[in-house]
Amino acid sequence: MREPRSRITLALHPGYCAILAALLFVLCLPAHAQRRATDAPVRIDVAARTIDAFKAGQSDQVRFGALEFRGGIELTSSYRDFGGLSAIRVAADGARFVALTDRGRWLTGRIAYDKRERPSGIAEAVMAPILGQDGRPLASRGWYDTESIAEDGGTLYVGIERVHRIVRFDFGRDGVLARGTPIPTPPGISKLPSNKGLEAMVVVPGGLPLAGTLIALSERGLDSHGNLRGFLIGGPSAGEFTIRRTDDFDISDCALLPSGDLLILERRFFWWSGIAMRIRRISLAAIAPDALVDGRELIFADMGFQIDNMEGLSVHRTAAGETILTLVSDDNFSALQRTILLQFKLVDE
């Protein structure tokens, strides 16, 4: 049978083959890797719906474990890159914040509050690609799954789970236009399992044990005993330690309390029971090279509560001395999930 003319023409013109191959290559790239290096910061609108009750149908209950629910908001936006929030850091004023998505983009803005000091919305929101040393978006080179932020004054460190790297940004000077520089990391980080790598980081400030140390925690990088691996980078005692893993929970973020203790946000998912989250409190003084540490549970929540895939945790202290926890969820860019922001007051601090 005679071949159709179009197929013969394609075979006789190698240039068409090259064009087709290039097109297929681009189409196979993740959407966030197809954008131009000139992708600029953009102001976006974020709509918010208030969450008045943390436990479904019980708006009068505010105390949950060691935390008191202050309020929450469910966030939506028509902007195509909104969602996938995997980490957040809230400034000392409790309003300004920087967050990132697991597709390699910054989100900055300001948390608005009502007269009762409950979160009511997001203002001045800006999104931008996270840039590498050459000014190109990190995602364009396959450096996405940006999952964690650590803050050291005006310096931000971003953990990239996809490639097991940590990148440093002069965010205080350049904001979302800052260019990232990879830093040296312990060999053990490169050996973490795929998609279970660096998920939580924090820099220990001066005056606390391990001052100057970058603490980096794996999502589910396990040692031979099934415990979660953590890394102490720089500081007075560099090395590796472990956190006892219980009840099938994985680490999704961490933050330091003003007192110095480490809070670990954890999540668990089973098809038959859905999502669950908890927060544990670990003594910073117990963390040292080769140590196995554990901590008490501050809160546990499952599908009976207003949670989703909780991935980000930040801590700040109000002018009145209250310690506030801010949590955000990663909706995985799915219509079946939500982007929510929750706030709690630590009662027993």
ZADO-1210 file (C-alpha; in nm, 4 decimals, padded with zeros to 6 digits):
<atoms>
<atom x="00.0000" y="00.0000" z="00.0000" code="MET" pos="1"/>
<atom x="00.1263" y="00.3453" z="-00.0836" code="ARG" pos="2"/>
<atom x="00.2173" y="00.5550" z="00.2201" code="GLU" pos="3"/>
<atom x="00.0279" y="00.8792" z="00.2722" code="PRO" pos="4"/>
<atom x="00.2071" y="01.1792" z="00.1237" code="ARG" pos="5"/>
<atom x="00.2434" y="01.3492" z="00.4590" code="SER" pos="6"/>
<atom x="00.4497" y="01.0633" z="00.5984" code="ARG" pos="7"/>
<atom x="00.6726" y="01.0541" z="00.2868" code="ILE" pos="8"/>
<atom x="00.7225" y="01.4299" z="00.3096" code="THR" pos="9"/>
<atom x="00.8219" y="01.4075" z="00.6733" code="LEU" pos="10"/>
<atom x="01.0722" y="01.1342" z="00.5962" code="ALA" pos="11"/>
<atom x="01.2297" y="01.3416" z="00.3143" code="LEU" pos="12"/>
<atom x="01.2732" y="01.6537" z="00.5292" code="HIS" pos="13"/>
<atom x="01.5009" y="01.5950" z="00.8300" code="PRO" pos="14"/>
<atom x="01.4404" y="01.9517" z="00.9392" code="GLY" pos="15"/>
<atom x="01.0782" y="01.8631" z="01.0130" code="TYR" pos="16"/>
<atom x="01.1985" y="01.5757" z="01.2285" code="CYS" pos="17"/>
<atom x="01.4235" y="01.8091" z="01.4278" code="ALA" pos="18"/>
<atom x="01.1380" y="02.0533" z="01.4830" code="ILE" pos="19"/>
<atom x="00.9072" y="01.7735" z="01.5911" code="LEU" pos="20"/>
<atom x="01.1681" y="01.6322" z="01.8284" code="ALA" pos="21"/>
<atom x="01.2231" y="01.9730" z="01.9851" code="ALA" pos="22"/>
<atom x="00.8496" y="02.0249" z="02.0238" code="LEU" pos="23"/>
<atom x="00.8033" y="01.6871" z="02.1886" code="LEU" pos="24"/>
<atom x="01.0924" y="01.7626" z="02.4246" code="PHE" pos="25"/>
<atom x="00.9323" y="02.0889" z="02.5377" code="VAL" pos="26"/>
<atom x="00.5905" y="01.9313" z="02.5781" code="LEU" pos="27"/>
<atom x="00.7365" y="01.6578" z="02.7960" code="CYS" pos="28"/>
<atom x="00.8907" y="01.9104" z="03.0340" code="LEU" pos="29"/>
<atom x="00.6967" y="02.0060" z="03.3479" code="PRO" pos="30"/>
<atom x="00.4921" y="02.3197" z="03.2863" code="ALA" pos="31"/>
<atom x="00.7012" y="02.5193" z="03.5326" code="HIS" pos="32"/>
<atom x="01.0195" y="02.4288" z="03.3414" code="ALA" pos="33"/>
<atom x="00.8857" y="02.5589" z="03.0082" code="GLN" pos="34"/>
<atom x="00.8708" y="02.9238" z="03.1083" code="ARG" pos="35"/>
<atom x="01.1147" y="03.1853" z="02.9933" code="ARG" pos="36"/>
<atom x="01.4074" y="03.2909" z="03.2098" code="ALA" pos="37"/>
<atom x="01.2591" y="03.6431" z="03.1974" code="THR" pos="38"/>
<atom x="00.9533" y="03.5294" z="03.3943" code="ASP" pos="39"/>
<atom x="00.9078" y="03.8318" z="03.6223" code="ALA" pos="40"/>
<atom x="00.7507" y="03.8815" z="03.9659" code="PRO" pos="41"/>
<atom x="00.3770" y="03.9370" z="03.9411" code="VAL" pos="42"/>
<atom x="00.1226" y="04.0835" z="04.1815" code="ARG" pos="43"/>
<atom x="-00.1686" y="03.8438" z="04.2308" code="ILE" pos="44"/>
<atom x="-00.5087" y="03.8506" z="04.3976" code="ASP" pos="45"/>
<atom x="-00.5792" y="03.5915" z="04.6659" code="VAL" pos="46"/>
<atom x="-00.9327" y="03.5315" z="04.7906" code="ALA" pos="47"/>
<atom x="-00.9896" y="03.4077" z="05.1463" code="ALA" pos="48"/>
<atom x="-01.2750" y="03.2249" z="05.3182" code="ARG" pos="49"/>
<atom x="-01.2556" y="03.2221" z="05.6971" code="THR" pos="50"/>
<atom x="-01.2359" y="02.8996" z="05.8950" code="ILE" pos="51"/>
<atom x="-01.4057" y="02.9633" z="06.2294" code="ASP" pos="52"/>
<atom x="-01.3938" y="02.6136" z="06.3803" code="ALA" pos="53"/>
<atom x="-01.0912" y="02.3859" z="06.3780" code="PHE" pos="54"/>
<atom x="-01.2988" y="02.0798" z="06.4667" code="LYS" pos="55"/>
<atom x="-01.5941" y="02.0300" z="06.2360" code="ALA" pos="56"/>
<atom x="-01.9219" y="02.1467" z="06.3900" code="GLY" pos="57"/>
<atom x="-01.7662" y="02.2640" z="06.7176" code="GLN" pos="58"/>
<atom x="-01.7023" y="02.6365" z="06.6870" code="SER" pos="59"/>
<atom x="-01.6996" y="02.6804" z="07.0655" code="ASP" pos="60"/>
<atom x="-01.3951" y="02.4563" z="07.1150" code="GLN" pos="61"/>
<atom x="-01.0653" y="02.6413" z="07.0833" code="VAL" pos="62"/>
<atom x="-00.8266" y="02.4315" z="07.2943" code="ARG" pos="63"/>
<atom x="-00.6603" y="02.1375" z="07.1205" code="PHE" pos="64"/>
<atom x="-00.3786" y="01.9712" z="07.3096" code="GLY" pos="65"/>
<atom x="-00.1239" y="02.2361" z="07.4003" code="ALA" pos="66"/>
<atom x="-00.2558" y="02.4780" z="07.1378" code="LEU" pos="67"/>
<atom x="-00.5429" y="02.7252" z="07.1173" code="GLU" pos="68"/>
<atom x="-00.7027" y="02.7815" z="06.7770" code="PHE" pos="69"/>
<atom x="-00.6951" y="03.1473" z="06.6689" code="ARG" pos="70"/>
<atom x="-00.8556" y="03.1058" z="06.3275" code="GLY" pos="71"/>
<atom x="-00.7825" y="03.0125" z="05.9711" code="GLY" pos="72"/>
<atom x="-00.8490" y="03.0956" z="05.6074" code="ILE" pos="73"/>
<atom x="-00.8959" y="02.8906" z="05.2924" code="GLU" pos="74"/>
<atom x="-00.7101" y="03.0543" z="05.0038" code="LEU" pos="75"/>
<atom x="-00.7817" y="03.0548" z="04.6303" code="THR" pos="76"/>
<atom x="-00.6492" y="03.2487" z="04.3333" code="SER" pos="77"/>
<atom x="-00.7062" y="03.2538" z="03.9589" code="SER" pos="78"/>
<atom x="-00.3316" y="03.2862" z="03.9055" code="TYR" pos="79"/>
<atom x="-00.2097" y="02.9665" z="03.7419" code="ARG" pos="80"/>
<atom x="00.0924" y="02.9122" z="03.9695" code="ASP" pos="81"/>
<atom x="-00.0848" y="02.9653" z="04.3000" code="PHE" pos="82"/>
<atom x="-00.0885" y="02.6612" z="04.5275" code="GLY" pos="83"/>
<atom x="00.1516" y="02.3871" z="04.6284" code="GLY" pos="84"/>
<atom x="00.2736" y="02.5774" z="04.9368" code="LEU" pos="85"/>
<atom x="00.5434" y="02.3729" z="05.1054" code="SER" pos="86"/>
<atom x="00.7030" y="02.6137" z="05.3552" code="ALA" pos="87"/>
<atom x="00.6422" y="02.9530" z="05.5158" code="ILE" pos="88"/>
<atom x="00.8265" y="03.1992" z="05.7382" code="ARG" pos="89"/>
<atom x="00.6229" y="03.4714" z="05.9102" code="VAL" pos="90"/>
<atom x="00.8014" y="03.7884" z="06.0222" code="ALA" pos="91"/>
<atom x="00.8115" y="03.9131" z="06.3798" code="ALA" pos="92"/>
<atom x="00.5193" y="04.1472" z="06.3112" code="ASP" pos="93"/>
<atom x="00.2975" y="03.8444" z="06.2450" code="GLY" pos="94"/>
<atom x="00.1939" y="03.9872" z="05.9074" code="ALA" pos="95"/>
<atom x="00.4694" y="03.9855" z="05.6463" code="ARG" pos="96"/>
<atom x="00.5665" y="03.6419" z="05.5202" code="PHE" pos="97"/>
<atom x="00.7669" y="03.4566" z="05.2595" code="VAL" pos="98"/>
<atom x="00.6550" y="03.1155" z="05.1377" code="ALA" pos="99"/>
<atom x="00.7535" y="02.8854" z="04.8557" code="LEU" pos="100"/>
<atom x="00.5836" y="02.6302" z="04.6364" code="THR" pos="101"/>
<atom x="00.7135" y="02.2887" z="04.5462" code="ASP" pos="102"/>
<atom x="00.7283" y="02.4028" z="04.1840" code="ARG" pos="103"/>
<atom x="01.0084" y="02.6471" z="04.2529" code="GLY" pos="104"/>
<atom x="00.8275" y="02.9784" z="04.3091" code="ARG" pos="105"/>
<atom x="00.8244" y="03.2391" z="04.5852" code="TRP" pos="106"/>
<atom x="00.5058" y="03.3746" z="04.7400" code="LEU" pos="107"/>
<atom x="00.5340" y="03.6870" z="04.9519" code="THR" pos="108"/>
<atom x="00.2640" y="03.9013" z="05.1077" code="GLY" pos="109"/>
<atom x="00.0976" y="04.0102" z="05.4270" code="ARG" pos="110"/>
<atom x="-00.1485" y="03.8254" z="05.6501" code="ILE" pos="111"/>
<atom x="-00.4466" y="04.0491" z="05.7294" code="ALA" pos="112"/>
<atom x="-00.6360" y="04.0175" z="06.0599" code="TYR" pos="113"/>
<atom x="-00.9829" y="04.1090" z="06.1817" code="ASP" pos="114"/>
<atom x="-01.0616" y="04.3022" z="06.4991" code="LYS" pos="115"/>
<atom x="-01.0339" y="03.9817" z="06.7045" code="ARG" pos="116"/>
<atom x="-00.6831" y="03.9185" z="06.5678" code="GLU" pos="117"/>
<atom x="-00.7960" y="03.6234" z="06.3575" code="ARG" pos="118"/>
<atom x="-00.6506" y="03.5735" z="06.0070" code="PRO" pos="119"/>
<atom x="-00.8895" y="03.7242" z="05.7516" code="SER" pos="120"/>
<atom x="-00.7013" y="03.7413" z="05.4231" code="GLY" pos="121"/>
<atom x="-00.3804" y="03.7831" z="05.2257" code="ILE" pos="122"/>
<atom x="-00.2761" y="04.1255" z="05.0982" code="ALA" pos="123"/>
<atom x="00.0050" y="04.2490" z="04.8704" code="GLU" pos="124"/>
<atom x="00.0674" y="03.8980" z="04.7362" code="ALA" pos="125"/>
<atom x="00.3516" y="03.8563" z="04.4872" code="VAL" pos="126"/>
<atom x="00.4722" y="03.5404" z="04.3124" code="MET" pos="127"/>
<atom x="00.8017" y="03.4954" z="04.1290" code="ALA" pos="128"/>
<atom x="01.0291" y="03.2145" z="04.0137" code="PRO" pos="129"/>
<atom x="01.3122" y="03.1151" z="04.2450" code="ILE" pos="130"/>
<atom x="01.6302" y="03.2061" z="04.0561" code="LEU" pos="131"/>
<atom x="01.9635" y="03.0278" z="04.0317" code="GLY" pos="132"/>
<atom x="02.3109" y="03.1821" z="04.0121" code="GLN" pos="133"/>
<atom x="02.2720" y="03.2518" z="03.6405" code="ASP" pos="134"/>
<atom x="01.9406" y="03.4333" z="03.6840" code="GLY" pos="135"/>
<atom x="01.7384" y="03.1482" z="03.5321" code="ARG" pos="136"/>
<atom x="01.4551" y="02.9865" z="03.7310" code="PRO" pos="137"/>
<atom x="01.5776" y="02.6874" z="03.9290" code="LEU" pos="138"/>
<atom x="01.2860" y="02.4855" z="03.7915" code="ALA" pos="139"/>
<atom x="01.4113" y="02.5314" z="03.4359" code="SER" pos="140"/>
<atom x="01.7087" y="02.3080" z="03.5188" code="ARG" pos="141"/>
<atom x="01.4986" y="02.0503" z="03.7012" code="GLY" pos="142"/>
<atom x="01.5690" y="02.1920" z="04.0481" code="TRP" pos="143"/>
<atom x="01.2160" y="02.1904" z="04.1837" code="TYR" pos="144"/>
<atom x="01.0395" y="02.0206" z="04.4750" code="ASP" pos="145"/>
<atom x="01.1540" y="02.3219" z="04.6771" code="THR" pos="146"/>
<atom x="01.0250" y="02.2077" z="05.0155" code="GLU" pos="147"/>
<atom x="01.1871" y="02.3989" z="05.3029" code="SER" pos="148"/>
<atom x="01.3035" y="02.7426" z="05.4147" code="ILE" pos="149"/>
<atom x="01.5508" y="02.8355" z="05.6875" code="ALA" pos="150"/>
<atom x="01.5994" y="03.1998" z="05.7839" code="GLU" pos="151"/>
<atom x="01.9165" y="03.3611" z="05.9186" code="ASP" pos="152"/>
<atom x="01.8571" y="03.7344" z="05.9316" code="GLY" pos="153"/>
<atom x="01.8293" y="03.8466" z="05.5702" code="GLY" pos="154"/>
<atom x="01.9654" y="03.5161" z="05.4420" code="THR" pos="155"/>
<atom x="01.7318" y="03.2384" z="05.3332" code="LEU" pos="156"/>
<atom x="01.8274" y="02.8757" z="05.2745" code="TYR" pos="157"/>
<atom x="01.6019" y="02.6658" z="05.0506" code="VAL" pos="158"/>
<atom x="01.6034" y="02.2863" z="05.0527" code="GLY" pos="159"/>
<atom x="01.5401" y="02.1192" z="04.7158" code="ILE" pos="160"/>
<atom x="01.4161" y="01.7656" z="04.7583" code="GLU" pos="161"/>
<atom x="01.4368" y="01.6668" z="04.3902" code="ARG" pos="162"/>
<atom x="01.8171" y="01.7072" z="04.3750" code="VAL" pos="163"/>
<atom x="01.9083" y="01.6903" z="04.7467" code="HIS" pos="164"/>
<atom x="02.0612" y="02.0392" z="04.7475" code="ARG" pos="165"/>
<atom x="02.0499" y="02.3482" z="04.9697" code="ILE" pos="166"/>
<atom x="02.0652" y="02.6924" z="04.8063" code="VAL" pos="167"/>
<atom x="02.1481" y="03.0206" z="04.9798" code="ARG" pos="168"/>
<atom x="01.9736" y="03.3523" z="04.8955" code="PHE" pos="169"/>
<atom x="02.0470" y="03.7125" z="05.0003" code="ASP" pos="170"/>
<atom x="01.6745" y="03.7711" z="05.0354" code="PHE" pos="171"/>
<atom x="01.7046" y="04.0681" z="05.2672" code="GLY" pos="172"/>
<atom x="01.8851" y="04.2635" z="04.9961" code="ARG" pos="173"/>
<atom x="01.7275" y="04.1375" z="04.6722" code="ASP" pos="174"/>
<atom x="01.3902" y="03.9917" z="04.7719" code="GLY" pos="175"/>
<atom x="01.2294" y="03.7615" z="04.5160" code="VAL" pos="176"/>
<atom x="01.4980" y="03.8632" z="04.2625" code="LEU" pos="177"/>
<atom x="01.7725" y="03.7091" z="04.4772" code="ALA" pos="178"/>
<atom x="01.9918" y="03.4514" z="04.3043" code="ARG" pos="179"/>
<atom x="02.0645" y="03.1272" z="04.4820" code="GLY" pos="180"/>
<atom x="02.4077" y="02.9818" z="04.5493" code="THR" pos="181"/>
<atom x="02.4333" y="02.6100" z="04.6369" code="PRO" pos="182"/>
<atom x="02.6156" y="02.5391" z="04.9622" code="ILE" pos="183"/>
<atom x="02.8228" y="02.2312" z="05.0525" code="PRO" pos="184"/>
<atom x="02.6190" y="01.9595" z="05.2252" code="THR" pos="185"/>
<atom x="02.7081" y="01.6389" z="05.4117" code="PRO" pos="186"/>
<atom x="02.7431" y="01.3294" z="05.1891" code="PRO" pos="187"/>
<atom x="02.4484" y="01.1636" z="05.3615" code="GLY" pos="188"/>
<atom x="02.2040" y="01.4141" z="05.2149" code="ILE" pos="189"/>
<atom x="02.2758" y="01.3055" z="04.8573" code="SER" pos="190"/>
<atom x="02.1916" y="00.9474" z="04.9559" code="LYS" pos="191"/>
<atom x="01.8420" y="01.0251" z="05.0840" code="LEU" pos="192"/>
<atom x="01.5576" y="00.8467" z="04.9017" code="PRO" pos="193"/>
<atom x="01.3938" y="01.0112" z="04.6026" code="SER" pos="194"/>
<atom x="01.0998" y="01.2352" z="04.6967" code="ASN" pos="195"/>
<atom x="01.1676" y="01.1697" z="05.0670" code="LYS" pos="196"/>
<atom x="01.4629" y="01.4038" z="05.1092" code="GLY" pos="197"/>
<atom x="01.5091" y="01.7425" z="05.2749" code="LEU" pos="198"/>
<atom x="01.1689" y="01.8590" z="05.3951" code="GLU" pos="199"/>
<atom x="01.2425" y="02.0862" z="05.6936" code="ALA" pos="200"/>
<atom x="01.5199" y="02.3283" z="05.7904" code="MET" pos="201"/>
<atom x="01.5937" y="02.5892" z="06.0539" code="VAL" pos="202"/>
<atom x="01.8950" y="02.8000" z="06.1533" code="VAL" pos="203"/>
<atom x="01.9662" y="02.8164" z="06.5275" code="VAL" pos="204"/>
<atom x="02.0172" y="03.1791" z="06.6368" code="PRO" pos="205"/>
<atom x="02.2797" y="03.3031" z="06.8811" code="GLY" pos="206"/>
<atom x="02.2349" y="03.2418" z="07.2516" code="GLY" pos="207"/>
<atom x="02.0908" y="02.8909" z="07.2075" code="LEU" pos="208"/>
<atom x="02.2521" y="02.5465" z="07.2017" code="PRO" pos="209"/>
<atom x="02.3912" y="02.4735" z="06.8528" code="LEU" pos="210"/>
<atom x="02.3926" y="02.8461" z="06.7685" code="ALA" pos="211"/>
<atom x="02.4872" y="02.9018" z="06.4051" code="GLY" pos="212"/>
<atom x="02.3855" y="02.5496" z="06.3002" code="THR" pos="213"/>
<atom x="02.1621" y="02.4787" z="06.0032" code="LEU" pos="214"/>
<atom x="01.9389" y="02.1877" z="06.1066" code="ILE" pos="215"/>
<atom x="01.8070" y="01.9932" z="05.8064" code="ALA" pos="216"/>
<atom x="01.5525" y="01.7119" z="05.8429" code="LEU" pos="217"/>
<atom x="01.4513" y="01.4457" z="05.5940" code="SER" pos="218"/>
<atom x="01.0901" y="01.3649" z="05.5203" code="GLU" pos="219"/>
<atom x="01.1426" y="00.9901" z="05.5376" code="ARG" pos="220"/>
<atom x="01.5126" y="00.9229" z="05.5099" code="GLY" pos="221"/>
<atom x="01.5441" y="00.6381" z="05.7596" code="LEU" pos="222"/>
<atom x="01.8399" y="00.4901" z="05.9425" code="ASP" pos="223"/>
<atom x="01.8824" y="00.1150" z="05.9964" code="SER" pos="224"/>
<atom x="01.6418" y="00.1295" z="06.2928" code="HIS" pos="225"/>
<atom x="01.3658" y="00.3050" z="06.0996" code="GLY" pos="226"/>
<atom x="01.4197" y="00.6487" z="06.2560" code="ASN" pos="227"/>
<atom x="01.4231" y="00.9807" z="06.0691" code="LEU" pos="228"/>
<atom x="01.7606" y="01.1230" z="05.9716" code="ARG" pos="229"/>
<atom x="01.8602" y="01.4795" z="06.0519" code="GLY" pos="230"/>
<atom x="02.1749" y="01.6771" z="05.9722" code="PHE" pos="231"/>
<atom x="02.3681" y="01.9441" z="06.1631" code="LEU" pos="232"/>
<atom x="02.5426" y="02.1673" z="05.9091" code="ILE" pos="233"/>
<atom x="02.8042" y="02.4161" z="06.0257" code="GLY" pos="234"/>
<atom x="02.7915" y="02.5460" z="06.3827" code="GLY" pos="235"/>
<atom x="02.9856" y="02.4010" z="06.6755" code="PRO" pos="236"/>
<atom x="02.8918" y="02.0329" z="06.6295" code="SER" pos="237"/>
<atom x="02.8384" y="01.9260" z="06.2703" code="ALA" pos="238"/>
<atom x="02.7147" y="01.5719" z="06.2180" code="GLY" pos="239"/>
<atom x="02.4071" y="01.3543" z="06.1832" code="GLU" pos="240"/>
<atom x="02.1337" y="01.2621" z="06.4349" code="PHE" pos="241"/>
<atom x="01.8004" y="01.0833" z="06.4266" code="THR" pos="242"/>
<atom x="01.4446" y="01.1531" z="06.5393" code="ILE" pos="243"/>
<atom x="01.2335" y="00.8636" z="06.6604" code="ARG" pos="244"/>
<atom x="00.9675" y="00.7816" z="06.4003" code="ARG" pos="245"/>
<atom x="00.6331" y="00.6661" z="06.5393" code="THR" pos="246"/>
<atom x="00.2847" y="00.5889" z="06.4067" code="ASP" pos="247"/>
<atom x="00.3985" y="00.6140" z="06.0415" code="ASP" pos="248"/>
<atom x="00.4329" y="00.9924" z="06.0509" code="PHE" pos="249"/>
<atom x="00.6757" y="01.1734" z="05.8186" code="ASP" pos="250"/>
<atom x="00.8316" y="01.5167" z="05.8729" code="ILE" pos="251"/>
<atom x="00.6950" y="01.8068" z="05.6689" code="SER" pos="252"/>
<atom x="00.8476" y="02.1149" z="05.8407" code="ASP" pos="253"/>
<atom x="01.0069" y="02.2462" z="06.1583" code="CYS" pos="254"/>
<atom x="01.0473" y="02.5719" z="06.3500" code="ALA" pos="255"/>
<atom x="01.2143" y="02.6958" z="06.6667" code="LEU" pos="256"/>
<atom x="01.0293" y="02.8308" z="06.9683" code="LEU" pos="257"/>
<atom x="01.1635" y="03.1486" z="07.1291" code="PRO" pos="258"/>
<atom x="01.2646" y="02.9308" z="07.4248" code="SER" pos="259"/>
<atom x="01.4795" y="02.7240" z="07.1892" code="GLY" pos="260"/>
<atom x="01.2858" y="02.3991" z="07.1602" code="ASP" pos="261"/>
<atom x="01.2361" y="02.2526" z="06.8151" code="LEU" pos="262"/>
<atom x="00.8834" y="02.1988" z="06.6822" code="LEU" pos="263"/>
<atom x="00.8353" y="01.9319" z="06.4176" code="ILE" pos="264"/>
<atom x="00.5287" y="01.9308" z="06.1941" code="LEU" pos="265"/>
<atom x="00.4441" y="01.5794" z="06.0760" code="GLU" pos="266"/>
<atom x="00.1841" y="01.4276" z="05.8454" code="ARG" pos="267"/>
<atom x="00.0481" y="01.0833" z="05.7650" code="ARG" pos="268"/>
<atom x="-00.1701" y="00.9568" z="05.4834" code="PHE" pos="269"/>
<atom x="-00.3555" y="00.6289" z="05.4369" code="PHE" pos="270"/>
<atom x="-00.6141" y="00.5671" z="05.1664" code="TRP" pos="271"/>
<atom x="-00.8508" y="00.4155" z="05.4212" code="TRP" pos="272"/>
<atom x="-00.8263" y="00.6901" z="05.6845" code="SER" pos="273"/>
<atom x="-00.7131" y="00.9998" z="05.4964" code="GLY" pos="274"/>
<atom x="-00.4705" y="01.2667" z="05.6094" code="ILE" pos="275"/>
<atom x="-00.3520" y="01.3350" z="05.9649" code="ALA" pos="276"/>
<atom x="-00.1075" y="01.5810" z="06.1195" code="MET" pos="277"/>
<atom x="00.0673" y="01.6314" z="06.4483" code="ARG" pos="278"/>
<atom x="00.3284" y="01.8587" z="06.6045" code="ILE" pos="279"/>
<atom x="00.5987" y="01.7343" z="06.8407" code="ARG" pos="280"/>
<atom x="00.8220" y="01.9427" z="07.0670" code="ARG" pos="281"/>
<atom x="01.1873" y="01.8380" z="07.1002" code="ILE" pos="282"/>
<atom x="01.4465" y="01.9836" z="07.3355" code="SER" pos="283"/>
<atom x="01.7162" y="02.1583" z="07.1343" code="LEU" pos="284"/>
<atom x="01.9670" y="02.0710" z="07.4059" code="ALA" pos="285"/>
<atom x="01.9113" y="01.7000" z="07.3333" code="ALA" pos="286"/>
<atom x="02.0167" y="01.7322" z="06.9694" code="ILE" pos="287"/>
<atom x="02.3783" y="01.6361" z="06.9044" code="ALA" pos="288"/>
<atom x="02.5761" y="01.4231" z="06.6584" code="PRO" pos="289"/>
<atom x="02.4716" y="01.0556" z="06.6829" code="ASP" pos="290"/>
<atom x="02.1841" y="01.1351" z="06.9228" code="ALA" pos="291"/>
<atom x="01.8387" y="00.9765" z="06.8960" code="LEU" pos="292"/>
<atom x="01.5800" y="01.2331" z="07.0079" code="VAL" pos="293"/>
<atom x="01.2068" y="01.2291" z="07.0700" code="ASP" pos="294"/>
<atom x="00.9499" y="01.4778" z="07.1926" code="GLY" pos="295"/>
<atom x="00.6033" y="01.5106" z="07.3320" code="ARG" pos="296"/>
<atom x="00.2998" y="01.5640" z="07.1125" code="GLU" pos="297"/>
<atom x="00.1452" y="01.9116" z="07.1221" code="LEU" pos="298"/>
<atom x="-00.1464" y="01.8457" z="06.8885" code="ILE" pos="299"/>
<atom x="-00.2948" y="01.5717" z="06.6724" code="PHE" pos="300"/>
<atom x="-00.5634" y="01.6190" z="06.4072" code="ALA" pos="301"/>
<atom x="-00.7215" y="01.3951" z="06.1465" code="ASP" pos="302"/>
<atom x="-01.0037" y="01.4228" z="05.8937" code="MET" pos="303"/>
<atom x="-01.2457" y="01.5309" z="06.1658" code="GLY" pos="304"/>
<atom x="-01.0610" y="01.8653" z="06.1738" code="PHE" pos="305"/>
<atom x="-01.0032" y="02.1496" z="05.9292" code="GLN" pos="306"/>
<atom x="-00.6737" y="02.0252" z="05.7899" code="ILE" pos="307"/>
<atom x="-00.5325" y="01.9263" z="05.4548" code="ASP" pos="308"/>
<atom x="-00.1813" y="01.8280" z="05.3488" code="ASN" pos="309"/>
<atom x="-00.0110" y="02.0455" z="05.6130" code="MET" pos="310"/>
<atom x="00.3439" y="02.1190" z="05.4982" code="GLU" pos="311"/>
<atom x="00.4527" y="02.4575" z="05.6353" code="GLY" pos="312"/>
<atom x="00.5135" y="02.5737" z="05.9937" code="LEU" pos="313"/>
<atom x="00.6332" y="02.9090" z="06.1269" code="SER" pos="314"/>
<atom x="00.6581" y="03.0584" z="06.4768" code="VAL" pos="315"/>
<atom x="00.6489" y="03.4220" z="06.5878" code="HIS" pos="316"/>
<atom x="00.5909" y="03.6035" z="06.9165" code="ARG" pos="317"/>
<atom x="00.3410" y="03.8877" z="06.9504" code="THR" pos="318"/>
<atom x="00.3999" y="04.2186" z="07.1258" code="ALA" pos="319"/>
<atom x="00.1973" y="04.0757" z="07.4149" code="ALA" pos="320"/>
<atom x="00.4398" y="03.7848" z="07.4463" code="GLY" pos="321"/>
<atom x="00.2137" y="03.5176" z="07.2947" code="GLU" pos="322"/>
<atom x="00.3781" y="03.2443" z="07.0862" code="THR" pos="323"/>
<atom x="00.1879" y="03.1960" z="06.7591" code="ILE" pos="324"/>
<atom x="00.2150" y="02.9018" z="06.5216" code="LEU" pos="325"/>
<atom x="00.1205" y="02.9493" z="06.1551" code="THR" pos="326"/>
<atom x="00.0583" y="02.6423" z="05.9383" code="LEU" pos="327"/>
<atom x="-00.0033" y="02.6193" z="05.5629" code="VAL" pos="328"/>
<atom x="-00.1084" y="02.3305" z="05.3403" code="SER" pos="329"/>
<atom x="00.0100" y="02.2037" z="05.0035" code="ASP" pos="330"/>
<atom x="-00.2888" y="02.1361" z="04.7772" code="ASP" pos="331"/>
<atom x="-00.0697" y="01.9551" z="04.5217" code="ASN" pos="332"/>
<atom x="-00.2411" y="02.1755" z="04.2603" code="PHE" pos="333"/>
<atom x="-00.5386" y="01.9437" z="04.2874" code="SER" pos="334"/>
<atom x="-00.9042" y="02.0440" z="04.2733" code="ALA" pos="335"/>
<atom x="-00.9673" y="01.7843" z="04.5448" code="LEU" pos="336"/>
<atom x="-00.7448" y="01.9587" z="04.8000" code="GLN" pos="337"/>
<atom x="-00.7273" y="02.3016" z="04.9616" code="ARG" pos="338"/>
<atom x="-00.4723" y="02.5695" z="05.0382" code="THR" pos="339"/>
<atom x="-00.5379" y="02.6662" z="05.3990" code="ILE" pos="340"/>
<atom x="-00.3609" y="02.8809" z="05.6575" code="LEU" pos="341"/>
<atom x="-00.4194" y="02.8052" z="06.0264" code="LEU" pos="342"/>
<atom x="-00.2989" y="02.9861" z="06.3377" code="GLN" pos="343"/>
<atom x="-00.2672" y="02.8614" z="06.6957" code="PHE" pos="344"/>
<atom x="-00.1427" y="03.0064" z="07.0222" code="LYS" pos="345"/>
<atom x="00.0919" y="02.7891" z="07.2253" code="LEU" pos="346"/>
<atom x="-00.0849" y="02.7725" z="07.5614" code="VAL" pos="347"/>
<atom x="00.1783" y="02.6122" z="07.7812" code="ASP" pos="348"/>
<atom x="00.4727" y="02.8288" z="07.6753" code="GLU" pos="349"/>
</atoms>
